[in-house]
């Protein structure tokens, strides 16, 4: 597996572009992007599990049930097109029709994503004005402008790409995402686009994507809030016809999982106001589901996240969060807890009780940017890993001012 640096343009025969249409007040920041597949792509998608859904999510879910081949993905940031009534749906369909006319394709070949403020009106005019320029300036050299244009509270653009040889052929995969806050398992306020040049039917893509999402985007959290707009799309251009044997599918699965985990970790690192990236690994569980439930309970504990921001190895809060996980078979008197970084490790809890440790060394360990928390339940052989970040003063400041 070789890492590449071109994002989605690591895959040939893809075009993209971004510009400022006016959804963000600052004209220096692009807010409208287009990913275009001249010969089409087979697409699979997963979306938010929030019952309150943005119009592009509703449209995308319906489209993928009836169609498998698409040519365009249009993305706007600055306005979520959610909770804004029938006018939001009308604007979406007007925009899709306008783009279809400009590209001489069918409206059914277009998917759309939005991210930004929920509940704000969304006017068609900025789309109508900007789309001709966007379409006429498509290029295939760099996806940086697109990855930057979809950012909202993100502090960095998020891209990754790899190539891998299978049966003498080199396949490519590239991906980009946005996400920083309102992030929680079962997706969060995040958009992710994964493209590859393999030839694959939609049913197979669905399974590949689901498997990858379960151990990546659904294994990270920033603040416990799921959004109205969460979307992950996997697009296969079909340029590379690989024999999809069980062995080759397993290899392709590992590649899709790798880019998904790359993006998920980038999102957790870029959590709103975050100062620490935290990896929580729960082992010794009776099932993977139990391990993940415990890991998620720890990752969403505001008390624990605040303690880690303060460099406090508060194992009591951790043990309490484990007990709140809903795993009824837990034996609290078997649980071990370890905090670890590149500075060293401590075990403040053994067999569900205090275990002597050096508080000053513990604080030093937790000054690191990357922290690992290891929980051993000692009841089985299953494990799960979840990524999160700490809870800082800046998180409150960012979200207190977000709408205004």
C-alpha positions in Angstrom: 0.0 0.0 0.0 1.5 3.3 -1.1 0.3 6.7 0.3 -0.5 9.4 -2.2 -1.0 13.1 -1.9 -3.7 14.1 -4.4 -6.9 13.4 -2.4 -9.7 12.3 -4.6 -7.6 13.2 -7.7 -5.4 10.2 -6.9 -8.2 8.5 -9.0 -8.1 9.3 -12.7 -11.0 10.7 -14.7 -12.5 12.8 -11.9 -13.0 16.5 -12.1 -13.6 19.1 -9.4 -13.8 22.7 -8.6 -14.9 25.2 -5.8 -15.8 28.8 -5.6 -17.5 31.4 -3.3 -21.2 31.6 -4.0 -22.2 33.7 -1.0 -23.4 31.1 1.6 -20.5 32.2 3.8 -20.1 35.9 4.5 -16.4 35.9 4.0 -15.7 36.0 0.2 -12.2 34.7 0.9 -13.7 31.3 1.7 -15.2 29.1 -1.0 -18.6 27.6 -0.1 -19.7 25.7 -3.2 -18.0 22.7 -4.7 -18.6 20.2 -7.5 -17.2 16.7 -7.9 -17.8 15.4 -11.4 -17.4 12.0 -13.0 -17.4 12.4 -16.8 -18.1 8.7 -17.5 -20.2 8.2 -14.3 -19.6 6.3 -11.1 -21.4 3.6 -9.1 -22.3 5.2 -5.8 -23.1 3.8 -2.3 -24.0 5.9 0.7 -24.7 6.0 4.4 -26.4 8.8 6.1 -27.3 10.2 9.5 -29.6 8.2 11.8 -31.0 11.4 13.2 -34.8 11.5 12.5 -34.5 15.2 11.6 -32.8 15.1 8.2 -31.7 17.9 5.8 -33.2 17.9 2.3 -30.0 16.6 0.6 -30.0 13.6 2.9 -33.6 12.8 2.2 -33.0 13.2 -1.5 -29.8 11.2 -1.4 -31.3 8.3 0.4 -34.2 8.1 -2.1 -31.9 8.5 -5.1 -29.6 5.6 -4.0 -32.6 3.3 -3.6 -33.6 3.8 -7.3 -30.3 4.6 -9.0 -26.7 3.3 -8.8 -24.9 5.4 -11.4 -24.2 9.1 -10.9 -22.1 11.8 -12.5 -22.1 14.8 -10.1 -21.9 15.6 -6.4 -22.7 19.2 -5.5 -21.8 20.4 -2.1 -22.5 23.7 -0.4 -21.3 24.9 3.0 -22.6 27.7 5.2 -26.2 26.5 5.1 -27.4 23.0 6.1 -30.6 23.2 4.1 -32.3 21.6 7.1 -35.4 22.5 9.1 -36.3 25.2 6.6 -39.6 23.9 5.3 -40.8 23.3 1.7 -38.7 26.2 0.4 -35.5 24.3 1.2 -36.7 21.3 -0.9 -37.7 23.6 -3.7 -34.3 25.3 -3.8 -32.5 21.9 -3.8 -34.6 20.6 -6.8 -34.1 23.9 -8.7 -30.4 23.7 -8.1 -30.2 20.0 -9.2 -32.1 20.8 -12.4 -29.9 23.9 -13.2 -26.8 21.8 -12.8 -28.3 19.0 -14.9 -29.0 21.5 -17.7 -25.5 23.0 -17.5 -23.8 19.5 -17.6 -26.3 18.0 -20.1 -27.0 15.1 -17.7 -30.1 13.8 -16.0 -31.2 15.3 -12.6 -31.3 11.7 -11.4 -27.5 11.5 -12.0 -26.8 14.2 -9.3 -26.4 13.9 -5.6 -26.2 16.9 -3.3 -24.8 17.6 0.2 -25.1 20.7 2.4 -23.5 21.7 5.7 -23.7 24.7 7.9 -26.3 26.6 9.9 -29.5 24.5 10.5 -32.9 26.3 10.1 -31.7 29.2 7.9 -33.5 29.9 4.6 -31.6 28.8 1.5 -32.1 30.9 -1.7 -31.7 29.5 -5.2 -30.1 32.7 -6.6 -26.5 32.1 -5.4 -26.6 28.6 -7.0 -27.9 29.9 -10.3 -25.3 32.7 -10.4 -22.3 30.5 -9.5 -23.0 27.2 -11.2 -22.0 28.2 -14.8 -18.6 29.3 -13.6 -18.2 26.2 -11.4 -19.0 23.9 -14.3 -16.9 25.7 -16.8 -13.8 25.7 -14.6 -13.7 22.0 -13.7 -10.2 20.6 -13.4 -8.5 17.3 -12.5 -5.2 18.4 -10.8 -6.0 19.2 -7.2 -8.9 18.7 -4.8 -7.6 21.1 -2.2 -10.0 23.8 -3.1 -12.9 21.4 -2.8 -11.8 20.0 0.6 -11.3 23.5 2.0 -14.7 24.7 0.6 -16.7 22.2 2.6 -15.2 23.2 5.9 -17.3 25.0 8.6 -15.7 25.0 12.1 -12.9 22.8 10.8 -9.4 24.2 11.3 -7.8 22.0 8.6 -8.8 20.3 5.4 -9.0 16.5 5.5 -7.7 14.4 2.6 -6.1 11.0 2.2 -5.2 8.7 -0.7 -3.5 5.4 -1.5 -2.6 3.0 -4.3 -2.3 -0.8 -4.1 -1.5 -3.5 -6.5 -3.9 -6.4 -6.9 -3.4 -9.1 -9.5 -0.8 -7.1 -11.3 -3.1 -4.0 -11.6 -2.7 -0.8 -9.5 -5.9 0.4 -8.0 -6.3 3.9 -6.5 -8.5 5.4 -3.7 -8.8 8.9 -2.6 -11.0 10.6 0.0 -11.9 13.8 1.7 -14.1 14.8 4.6 -15.2 17.7 6.8 -16.1 17.5 10.4 -15.2 19.1 13.7 -18.2 19.4 16.0 -21.6 17.9 16.4 -19.8 14.5 15.8 -21.0 11.2 17.3 -21.1 7.5 16.3 -23.8 6.7 13.8 -22.2 9.7 12.0 -22.0 13.3 13.1 -21.9 16.7 11.3 -19.6 15.3 8.8 -19.4 14.8 5.1 -17.1 12.3 3.5 -16.4 11.3 -0.1 -14.4 8.3 -1.0 -13.6 7.5 -4.6 -11.9 4.5 -6.2 -11.2 3.3 -9.7 -12.4 -0.3 -9.2 -15.4 -1.7 -11.1 -18.0 -2.8 -8.6 -21.8 -3.1 -8.3 -23.7 -1.1 -5.8 -24.7 -4.0 -3.6 -21.1 -4.9 -3.1 -20.2 -1.3 -2.5 -22.9 -1.0 0.1 -21.3 -3.9 2.1 -17.8 -2.6 1.7 -18.9 0.9 2.9 -20.9 -0.4 5.8 -18.1 -2.5 7.0 -15.7 0.4 6.8 -18.0 2.9 8.5 -18.6 0.6 11.5 -14.9 0.7 12.4 -14.2 4.3 11.4 -16.8 7.0 11.4 -19.0 5.1 13.8 -16.0 4.6 16.1 -15.3 8.3 16.8 -17.0 11.0 18.7 -16.4 14.7 19.5 -19.4 15.8 21.5 -22.1 13.1 21.4 -24.4 15.1 19.0 -25.5 13.6 15.7 -26.4 16.0 12.9 -29.1 16.4 10.3 -26.7 16.3 7.3 -24.2 13.5 7.9 -23.3 11.7 4.6 -20.6 9.3 3.5 -20.5 8.4 -0.2 -18.3 5.7 -1.8 -17.9 6.1 -5.6 -16.4 3.6 -8.0 -15.5 4.8 -11.4 -15.0 1.4 -12.9 -11.7 2.3 -14.7 -10.0 -0.8 -13.2 -11.6 -4.2 -13.6 -10.3 -6.4 -10.8 -11.6 -9.9 -10.4 -13.7 -9.6 -7.2 -12.7 -12.9 -5.6 -13.1 -13.2 -1.8 -9.4 -12.6 -1.4 -9.4 -9.4 -3.6 -12.6 -8.1 -1.9 -10.9 -8.5 1.5 -7.9 -6.5 0.2 -10.2 -3.8 -1.2 -12.1 -3.8 2.1 -8.9 -3.1 4.0 -8.1 -0.2 1.7 -11.5 1.4 2.1 -11.4 0.9 5.8 -7.9 2.5 5.9 -9.0 5.7 4.2 -12.1 5.8 6.4 -10.1 5.5 9.6 -7.7 8.1 8.4 -10.5 10.6 7.9 -12.3 9.6 11.2 -9.1 10.2 13.1 -8.5 13.5 11.4 -12.0 14.6 12.4 -11.5 13.6 16.1 -8.1 15.4 16.1 -9.8 18.5 14.8 -12.7 18.4 17.3 -13.9 21.9 18.1 -11.4 23.4 20.5 -9.7 20.1 21.0 -6.2 20.0 22.5 -5.8 16.2 22.8 -6.5 13.2 20.5 -7.7 10.3 22.7 -7.8 6.7 21.6 -9.9 4.5 23.9 -9.4 0.7 23.5 -11.7 -1.6 25.5 -10.6 -5.3 25.6 -11.6 -8.4 27.5 -15.3 -8.0 26.6 -17.8 -10.8 26.0 -18.7 -9.4 22.6 -17.5 -6.7 20.2 -20.8 -4.9 20.8 -20.2 -4.8 24.5 -16.7 -3.5 24.0 -17.9 -0.7 21.7 -20.7 0.3 24.0 -18.2 0.7 26.9 -15.8 2.6 24.6 -18.5 5.0 23.4 -19.7 5.6 26.9 -16.2 6.6 27.9 -15.7 8.7 24.7 -18.9 10.7 25.3 -18.4 11.3 29.1 -18.0 15.1 29.4 -16.7 14.7 32.9 -13.9 12.3 31.7 -13.1 14.5 28.6 -12.9 17.6 30.8 -10.6 15.8 33.3 -8.3 14.7 30.5 -8.1 18.3 29.3 -7.1 19.2 32.8 -4.4 16.4 32.8 -6.3 14.6 35.5 -6.3 10.7 35.3 -9.7 10.6 37.0 -10.2 6.8 36.9 -13.3 7.2 39.1 -15.1 9.1 36.4 -13.9 6.5 33.9 -15.3 3.7 36.0 -18.6 5.5 36.4 -18.9 6.0 32.6 -18.2 2.3 32.1 -21.0 1.5 34.5 -23.3 3.8 32.5 -22.6 1.9 29.2 -25.7 -0.3 29.5 -23.7 -3.5 29.3 -25.5 -5.5 32.0 -23.0 -8.4 32.2 -20.1 -6.2 33.5 -18.4 -7.2 36.7 -17.0 -3.9 38.1 -14.5 -5.8 40.3 -12.7 -7.1 37.3 -12.0 -3.8 35.5 -8.5 -2.5 34.9 -7.8 1.1 33.6 -4.5 2.3 32.1 -3.6 5.8 30.8 -0.7 5.9 28.3 1.2 8.4 26.1 4.7 8.5 24.5 5.9 9.7 27.9 4.9 6.5 29.8 1.9 4.7 31.3 0.1 4.4 34.6 -2.5 2.0 36.0 -4.6 3.9 38.5 -7.3 1.2 38.7 -7.0 -2.6 39.1 -9.8 -4.9 39.8 -12.3 -2.0 40.0 -10.4 -0.2 42.8 -7.6 2.2 43.4 -4.1 1.1 42.4 -1.2 3.2 43.7 0.4 5.5 41.1 2.5 8.7 41.0 0.2 11.6 40.5 2.9 13.9 39.3 4.1 11.4 36.7 0.4 10.8 35.7 0.0 14.5 35.0 3.1 14.5 32.9 1.8 11.6 30.9 -1.4 13.5 30.2 0.4 16.6 28.9 0.9 14.8 25.6 -1.3 15.6 22.7 -2.0 11.9 21.9 -3.3 10.0 24.8 -4.4 6.3 24.9 -6.8 4.9 27.4 -6.9 1.2 27.8 -9.7 -0.6 29.6 -9.6 -4.3 30.3 -12.9 -5.8 31.3 -11.4 -9.3 31.9 -14.5 -11.1 30.9 -13.8 -12.3 27.3 -11.7 -11.9 24.2 -13.5 -9.1 22.2 -12.3 -5.6 21.9 -13.2 -2.3 20.2 -11.4 1.1 19.7 -13.1 4.5 19.6 -11.4 7.9 18.9 -12.4 11.2 20.6 -10.9 14.4 21.9 -10.9 16.4 25.1 -13.5 19.0 26.1 -12.0 22.5 26.4 -13.1 26.1 27.1 -12.8 26.7 23.3 -15.6 24.2 22.5 -18.0 26.3 24.5 -16.9 29.6 22.9 -17.1 28.1 19.3 -20.6 26.8 19.8 -21.9 29.8 21.7 -21.1 31.9 18.7 -21.8 29.5 15.9 -25.2 30.8 14.7 -24.3 34.5 15.0 
